[in-house]
Amino acid sequence: MKLSHVPVTDRLGRGAFAPRCSTGRSRKPFRRTGRTHALHVTNMLGFDFGDNEGDNEPVVVERSAMGPTPVKKSVKVSSLNTLGASLLVYSQVLKGSVGEAFLLALSTSIKYQAPAKDVLGAYARFFSLLQTVGNDAGWEDYVLDQILMARDNSFARAVAQTGKLDPDSPALKGVAYDLDVLQQLCIPMKNLAEYIGDAAPIAGPYFVDAASSASMKPERTLLENPSGTQEAIDMSSDPTYILAPPTADELAQWKSLIASKVDWSEAVPLLQLYYARHGFGITSRNSALRWSKGAFEEGYEGNAELHTWPCIESQRAALAQNTTRFCEGHPAQHVLVAGPSGSGKSWLLWESTLAAGKASGVRLVDVSSMELSSILEVARGAGRYPRVRFILVADNASLPVRNPTLVADLMAGLSGSGGSGWPSNCLLYMAASPDSTVSVSDPVVARFGMLLTTGFMSEAEFQSTLETLSDEQCKNLQLEEVAQAINWANQRGGLTLRAAAQFMKMNPNPTSAVAPSSVQEPKPPAVAQAAPARAPAVDAADLVKTSKWISPKAVPK
């Protein structure tokens, strides 16, 4: 009996073919079961789950944005969830909220007779989360970003700690396998949206078009440099210490290098180079961190522009020199800064230090007063990244320290003796609170190799600071305004950097004329000037002069 095919239409309006026998009787149209439909769709997207054991043809994944379609090695697993669960080293890539939403969207869509509401809802959640994290090149860009971030990744940790891994290490096979699995899972957003539209036809082509990209910016491929620059990454350098976090352009170039491989498993040496240079986890992306509840978190870098304040220039220069020596691997000092409120202590320890060491790879860690009692725990946390240079910044610390345990930890840790566990890749920069009593007879203060003091400004220095701030705001100050600012600052505690900044915020309207200045030009701060009134109480016999080392033995060569 001969069969012919005539077009028919199912209940959803989709075209199908029903076999018709030569006798004219029409047979029932073929009904796709959930399993057949799932296999058809996943093969279309580029998966091979081993269902067709006799078919040894490689699966081809459509990558319209990646140029020529590469031929992929089949990764045979029994289901999508098994494919994700089989990751050996990079399991964290799919354990985040975005990765879990991706797997849920796919697994929901291949369920037999899954309601369209569930299918669309699962994909909408994945789409929303992907949009929230801001990966402008889509799902594949997110996966590559997580590979480079390498949270809780033993392979990345080993490379970052030692700088390299033995090429014959068996662990590299697991890394290569994971990279190929993740490449299999990197379905282009357009293909994924079309698949979801097929699984839930009620959505229609309007949904498919809207769901094909989660980017907030004009679309680009991973092979395109977002800034248009063509500067290549230097592959020959072998740094002793972890470098600064990669810029957005550098990060895009690293992703492009991986994405350009026919098989991502070929990028294992490339990943080793990246981890050896930039590290892994949150410390690989941020120069400013903070310690909270026993872990590092992303911090705030402060003002991008570094000001020049003549009143504390000598202190800034001494601190920058110490920071630079530390970043280069030379002996450096723990630093204590004392001075009245608003005199620039926090600026010295944070913005100034970050500007001096950011390009060299320093990581600043903000240790709040609530976490100060755990300072030794913070230092040991930094010790888990031996090739990263950490500076712990403890602002507004009360001296003398009243906590006996903290005193013991600081004395042992800062001196570098005993079993304190204070790592060599970590320094402590501390600012004393305004009501502190600072004396080198204090055993904690004596452990700091450098003691800097800040003070009140003279009227000439205060006017110079006002003029610096007024230039930034395109203002011209008259003598009346300078006098008004001086009186206003004296009524609020003294002539300080903070008072100058606050006064300029109170007077946003520029004046039309520039009055000649009758105030004397500011003089450099006296190196041997003692801390003025309202500064922390300092023992007169033990007073350490501004920008001087406590001991001649501590002076860097």
Disulfide bonds with the S-S distance in Angstrom:
none
